[in-house]
Amino acid sequence: MPFRVRTAALMAICVLAGVSFCGADRPIMVGLVLDDLTQEEREPLRAYLTKAMGRRVNIVAPDTYSETVARLADGSYDFACLGALMYVRAYARYGVIPLVQRMVDRQFHSVFITSAGTSIHSLRDLKGKQFAFGDIDSASAHLMPYLELKQAGIDPETDLDVRYSGSHPATAALVESGVVDAGVLDETVFRSLIRGGKLDSRKVRVFYTSKPYIDYVYVARKDVPEAEKENFARALLALKEGKDDPILKVLRARKFVVANDEEYADIRRIAKELKMF
């Protein structure tokens, strides 16, 4: 058989067989939110998913939310955790499949923090101050806090000296060091940083907590085989406090539930109203 014919035949077999043949040796790639954890600290999750999926799993945390979506789009990632804003965009553009979310994600909050000794005690006190959002594509570190500021009579475009730190841990560090007067981040990352000793609770304080909204969701790339999607979802849904605490700690979770795209209707509306969709 000529080489070109053999190559074409092999490619056809790969397409038909999927991961069961040609992709069997390729690790499953899972993208997480940048959380300041090391690969060693994420190892309980990686080992658990590897066992549950019956195939090696690699856990990665890209520097930006947009990079996570780009890697889902080009096939580099199989699964990922997306914040609500990036989820609604990725669902519309690339057809990602919502699978599960943490229970806390159904009633999520952003926390506004400042240095312990400042005179900032409300959102209105932020006028004229240096303020840090996180990733520009984040629901918890940009979209929803932006909405809260507008509702409090603060226009982030004109009333604040704004910078984008790029991540929740970076925002916390900017506030702790006094580089900015205040900032906003994911409540679960904030607690994790305090609990892990990576943020000094004596130097920072929460002065405002947002109203609840729906946030993170674990998704699959649209062409991931159905069996793999089911295995991944089942693995997270099976996690239980008291039995799987090291894994739940990595995920900043207590329990997982099935996710539903319809739950994100309000996020779509808000993103469109604020011209962030």
KEDREN-897586 format. One record per residue (C-alpha): residue in three letters; z, x, y; residue number from 1. Coordinates in steps of 0.05 Angstrom, whole numbers, plus 5000, padded with zeros to 4 digits. Last residue first. Layout:
<nodes>
ALA / Z / X / Y / NUM
...
</nodes>
This chain:
<nodes>
PHE / 5528 / 4593 / 5788 / 277
MET / 5566 / 4626 / 5845 / 276
LYS / 5541 / 4581 / 5902 / 275
LEU / 5611 / 4554 / 5916 / 274
GLU / 5589 / 4483 / 5899 / 273
LYS / 5550 / 4508 / 5839 / 272
ALA / 5610 / 4547 / 5812 / 271
ILE / 5655 / 4487 / 5824 / 270
ARG / 5609 / 4440 / 5786 / 269
ARG / 5598 / 4488 / 5728 / 268
ILE / 5674 / 4500 / 5723 / 267
ASP / 5685 / 4425 / 5723 / 266
ALA / 5636 / 4414 / 5665 / 265
TYR / 5669 / 4470 / 5623 / 264
GLU / 5704 / 4423 / 5574 / 263
GLU / 5636 / 4398 / 5551 / 262
ASP / 5622 / 4465 / 5519 / 261
ASN / 5676 / 4455 / 5466 / 260
ALA / 5723 / 4507 / 5439 / 259
VAL / 5763 / 4502 / 5373 / 258
VAL / 5835 / 4524 / 5380 / 257
PHE / 5871 / 4591 / 5378 / 256
LYS / 5946 / 4604 / 5380 / 255
ARG / 5996 / 4650 / 5413 / 254
ALA / 5949 / 4695 / 5451 / 253
ARG / 5947 / 4759 / 5491 / 252
LEU / 5890 / 4781 / 5445 / 251
VAL / 5922 / 4848 / 5430 / 250
LYS / 5989 / 4814 / 5422 / 249
LEU / 5960 / 4762 / 5375 / 248
ILE / 5939 / 4819 / 5328 / 247
PRO / 6008 / 4851 / 5327 / 246
ASP / 6041 / 4782 / 5321 / 245
ASP / 6003 / 4760 / 5259 / 244
LYS / 6058 / 4729 / 5216 / 243
GLY / 6111 / 4706 / 5266 / 242
GLU / 6059 / 4671 / 5308 / 241
LYS / 5998 / 4649 / 5268 / 240
LEU / 5925 / 4671 / 5266 / 239
ALA / 5881 / 4626 / 5224 / 238
LEU / 5840 / 4601 / 5283 / 237
LEU / 5819 / 4672 / 5298 / 236
ALA / 5794 / 4686 / 5227 / 235
ARG / 5761 / 4617 / 5221 / 234
ALA / 5720 / 4629 / 5284 / 233
PHE / 5695 / 4696 / 5259 / 232
ASN / 5680 / 4669 / 5189 / 231
GLU / 5644 / 4608 / 5216 / 230
LYS / 5601 / 4650 / 5263 / 229
GLU / 5586 / 4698 / 5206 / 228
ALA / 5564 / 4641 / 5160 / 227
GLU / 5520 / 4611 / 5214 / 226
PRO / 5480 / 4676 / 5223 / 225
VAL / 5483 / 4704 / 5294 / 224
ASP / 5421 / 4682 / 5332 / 223
LYS / 5457 / 4648 / 5390 / 222
ARG / 5502 / 4706 / 5405 / 221
ALA / 5572 / 4682 / 5389 / 220
VAL / 5626 / 4661 / 5437 / 219
TYR / 5700 / 4668 / 5448 / 218
VAL / 5722 / 4627 / 5508 / 217
TYR / 5763 / 4644 / 5570 / 216
ASP / 5779 / 4594 / 5625 / 215
ILE / 5799 / 4522 / 5635 / 214
TYR / 5838 / 4506 / 5698 / 213
PRO / 5910 / 4501 / 5720 / 212
LYS / 5931 / 4504 / 5794 / 211
SER / 5939 / 4575 / 5818 / 210
THR / 6004 / 4614 / 5820 / 209
TYR / 6030 / 4642 / 5885 / 208
PHE / 6077 / 4698 / 5907 / 207
VAL / 6078 / 4739 / 5843 / 206
ARG / 6116 / 4804 / 5854 / 205
VAL / 6101 / 4878 / 5853 / 204
LYS / 6143 / 4941 / 5858 / 203
ARG / 6203 / 4924 / 5815 / 202
SER / 6157 / 4893 / 5762 / 201
ASP / 6126 / 4962 / 5752 / 200
LEU / 6057 / 4957 / 5719 / 199
LYS / 6037 / 4995 / 5657 / 198
GLY / 6104 / 4984 / 5623 / 197
GLY / 6073 / 4945 / 5566 / 196
ARG / 6109 / 4880 / 5585 / 195
ILE / 6088 / 4886 / 5658 / 194
LEU / 6015 / 4900 / 5640 / 193
SER / 6015 / 4844 / 5588 / 192
ARG / 6044 / 4795 / 5638 / 191
PHE / 5989 / 4811 / 5689 / 190
VAL / 5936 / 4808 / 5635 / 189
THR / 5959 / 4739 / 5615 / 188
GLU / 5961 / 4714 / 5687 / 187
ASP / 5890 / 4737 / 5702 / 186
LEU / 5887 / 4770 / 5770 / 185
VAL / 5894 / 4763 / 5845 / 184
GLY / 5906 / 4813 / 5900 / 183
ALA / 5952 / 4830 / 5958 / 182
ASP / 5965 / 4879 / 6014 / 181
VAL / 5914 / 4930 / 5989 / 180
VAL / 5923 / 5005 / 5977 / 179
GLY / 5997 / 4993 / 5969 / 178
SER / 6003 / 5029 / 5902 / 177
GLU / 6025 / 4967 / 5865 / 176
VAL / 5971 / 4925 / 5897 / 175
LEU / 5915 / 4972 / 5880 / 174
ALA / 5942 / 4982 / 5809 / 173
ALA / 5945 / 4907 / 5797 / 172
THR / 5873 / 4900 / 5820 / 171
ALA / 5851 / 4956 / 5774 / 170
PRO / 5886 / 4923 / 5715 / 169
HIS / 5848 / 4857 / 5728 / 168
SER / 5780 / 4890 / 5734 / 167
GLY / 5724 / 4909 / 5781 / 166
SER / 5767 / 4922 / 5843 / 165
TYR / 5727 / 4877 / 5889 / 164
ARG / 5746 / 4887 / 5962 / 163
VAL / 5762 / 4836 / 6016 / 162
ASP / 5788 / 4844 / 6087 / 161
LEU / 5807 / 4771 / 6094 / 160
ASP / 5796 / 4715 / 6144 / 159
THR / 5720 / 4717 / 6150 / 158
GLU / 5689 / 4716 / 6080 / 157
PRO / 5754 / 4697 / 6044 / 156
ASP / 5759 / 4634 / 6086 / 155
ILE / 5833 / 4614 / 6085 / 154
GLY / 5849 / 4540 / 6097 / 153
ALA / 5891 / 4531 / 6033 / 152
GLN / 5833 / 4496 / 5999 / 151
LYS / 5788 / 4556 / 6014 / 150
LEU / 5840 / 4603 / 5984 / 149
GLU / 5846 / 4560 / 5922 / 148
LEU / 5770 / 4560 / 5913 / 147
TYR / 5766 / 4635 / 5920 / 146
PRO / 5822 / 4641 / 5869 / 145
MET / 5781 / 4598 / 5821 / 144
LEU / 5717 / 4638 / 5827 / 143
HIS / 5745 / 4709 / 5836 / 142
ALA / 5797 / 4738 / 5789 / 141
SER / 5805 / 4680 / 5741 / 140
ALA / 5732 / 4658 / 5740 / 139
SER / 5706 / 4730 / 5738 / 138
ASP / 5636 / 4749 / 5760 / 137
ILE / 5659 / 4789 / 5822 / 136
ASP / 5706 / 4828 / 5777 / 135
GLY / 5775 / 4832 / 5808 / 134
PHE / 5791 / 4804 / 5878 / 133
ALA / 5830 / 4849 / 5923 / 132
PHE / 5858 / 4831 / 5992 / 131
GLN / 5870 / 4869 / 6056 / 130
LYS / 5905 / 4821 / 6104 / 129
GLY / 5879 / 4784 / 6165 / 128
LYS / 5901 / 4717 / 6137 / 127
LEU / 5942 / 4728 / 6074 / 126
ASP / 6003 / 4691 / 6099 / 125
ARG / 5965 / 4625 / 6089 / 124
LEU / 5965 / 4638 / 6014 / 123
SER / 6040 / 4639 / 6014 / 122
HIS / 6098 / 4689 / 6012 / 121
ILE / 6070 / 4751 / 6043 / 120
SER / 6123 / 4788 / 6084 / 119
THR / 6116 / 4850 / 6041 / 118
GLY / 6172 / 4886 / 6004 / 117
ALA / 6155 / 4872 / 5931 / 116
SER / 6082 / 4889 / 5938 / 115
THR / 6035 / 4830 / 5929 / 114
ILE / 6010 / 4786 / 5874 / 113
PHE / 5967 / 4723 / 5867 / 112
VAL / 5968 / 4697 / 5796 / 111
SER / 5910 / 4661 / 5764 / 110
HIS / 5925 / 4605 / 5716 / 109
PHE / 5899 / 4575 / 5651 / 108
GLN / 5912 / 4507 / 5621 / 107
ARG / 5859 / 4504 / 5567 / 106
ASP / 5857 / 4580 / 5562 / 105
VAL / 5930 / 4581 / 5540 / 104
MET / 5911 / 4551 / 5473 / 103
ARG / 5866 / 4611 / 5461 / 102
GLN / 5792 / 4596 / 5454 / 101
VAL / 5744 / 4584 / 5398 / 100
LEU / 5669 / 4581 / 5382 / 99
PRO / 5623 / 4572 / 5442 / 98
ILE / 5551 / 4590 / 5424 / 97
VAL / 5510 / 4631 / 5472 / 96
GLY / 5446 / 4597 / 5495 / 95
TYR / 5419 / 4655 / 5536 / 94
ARG / 5409 / 4628 / 5606 / 93
ALA / 5451 / 4565 / 5609 / 92
TYR / 5504 / 4587 / 5561 / 91
ALA / 5507 / 4656 / 5594 / 90
ARG / 5518 / 4625 / 5663 / 89
VAL / 5571 / 4576 / 5638 / 88
TYR / 5606 / 4632 / 5600 / 87
MET / 5604 / 4681 / 5657 / 86
LEU / 5643 / 4633 / 5701 / 85
ALA / 5691 / 4613 / 5645 / 84
GLY / 5710 / 4683 / 5625 / 83
LEU / 5675 / 4710 / 5564 / 82
CYS / 5703 / 4738 / 5500 / 81
ALA / 5648 / 4766 / 5458 / 80
PHE / 5612 / 4761 / 5392 / 79
ASP / 5549 / 4793 / 5362 / 78
TYR / 5540 / 4847 / 5414 / 77
SER / 5480 / 4894 / 5420 / 76
GLY / 5431 / 4836 / 5413 / 75
ASP / 5397 / 4843 / 5481 / 74
ALA / 5429 / 4779 / 5509 / 73
LEU / 5498 / 4792 / 5481 / 72
ARG / 5494 / 4862 / 5512 / 71
ALA / 5474 / 4834 / 5579 / 70
VAL / 5531 / 4784 / 5576 / 69
THR / 5582 / 4839 / 5566 / 68
GLU / 5551 / 4881 / 5620 / 67
SER / 5557 / 4823 / 5669 / 66
TYR / 5631 / 4819 / 5655 / 65
THR / 5640 / 4891 / 5676 / 64
ASP / 5670 / 4956 / 5649 / 63
PRO / 5656 / 4939 / 5576 / 62
ALA / 5713 / 4928 / 5526 / 61
VAL / 5693 / 4946 / 5455 / 60
ILE / 5717 / 4926 / 5386 / 59
ASN / 5677 / 4949 / 5325 / 58
VAL / 5678 / 4909 / 5261 / 57
ARG / 5661 / 4936 / 5192 / 56
ARG / 5642 / 4883 / 5142 / 55
GLY / 5678 / 4832 / 5099 / 54
MET / 5687 / 4788 / 5161 / 53
ALA / 5761 / 4775 / 5150 / 52
LYS / 5776 / 4847 / 5131 / 51
THR / 5738 / 4876 / 5189 / 50
LEU / 5770 / 4824 / 5235 / 49
TYR / 5840 / 4845 / 5215 / 48
ALA / 5825 / 4920 / 5222 / 47
ARG / 5795 / 4910 / 5291 / 46
LEU / 5853 / 4867 / 5314 / 45
PRO / 5906 / 4915 / 5290 / 44
GLU / 5866 / 4973 / 5321 / 43
ARG / 5867 / 4947 / 5393 / 42
GLU / 5925 / 4993 / 5413 / 41
GLU / 5888 / 5052 / 5382 / 40
GLN / 5825 / 5034 / 5421 / 39
THR / 5866 / 5036 / 5484 / 38
LEU / 5888 / 4975 / 5523 / 37
ASP / 5876 / 4969 / 5598 / 36
ASP / 5852 / 4897 / 5591 / 35
LEU / 5776 / 4899 / 5601 / 34
VAL / 5756 / 4833 / 5569 / 33
LEU / 5731 / 4838 / 5498 / 32
GLY / 5664 / 4851 / 5466 / 31
VAL / 5656 / 4846 / 5390 / 30
MET / 5604 / 4885 / 5352 / 29
ILE / 5594 / 4873 / 5277 / 28
PRO / 5579 / 4941 / 5247 / 27
ARG / 5508 / 4955 / 5221 / 26
ASP / 5506 / 4972 / 5147 / 25
ALA / 5485 / 4902 / 5124 / 24
GLY / 5434 / 4894 / 5179 / 23
CYS / 5372 / 4905 / 5136 / 22
PHE / 5396 / 4864 / 5076 / 21
SER / 5447 / 4808 / 5085 / 20
VAL / 5444 / 4818 / 5160 / 19
GLY / 5380 / 4779 / 5167 / 18
ALA / 5340 / 4768 / 5103 / 17
LEU / 5281 / 4734 / 5135 / 16
VAL / 5275 / 4780 / 5195 / 15
CYS / 5288 / 4842 / 5153 / 14
ILE / 5237 / 4820 / 5101 / 13
ALA / 5185 / 4813 / 5155 / 12
MET / 5201 / 4882 / 5182 / 11
LEU / 5194 / 4911 / 5112 / 10
ALA / 5126 / 4877 / 5103 / 9
ALA / 5102 / 4903 / 5170 / 8
THR / 5124 / 4973 / 5152 / 7
ARG / 5090 / 4970 / 5083 / 6
VAL / 5026 / 4945 / 5116 / 5
ARG / 5027 / 5001 / 5167 / 4
PHE / 5039 / 5052 / 5112 / 3
PRO / 4981 / 5030 / 5069 / 2
MET / 5000 / 5000 / 5000 / 1
</nodes>
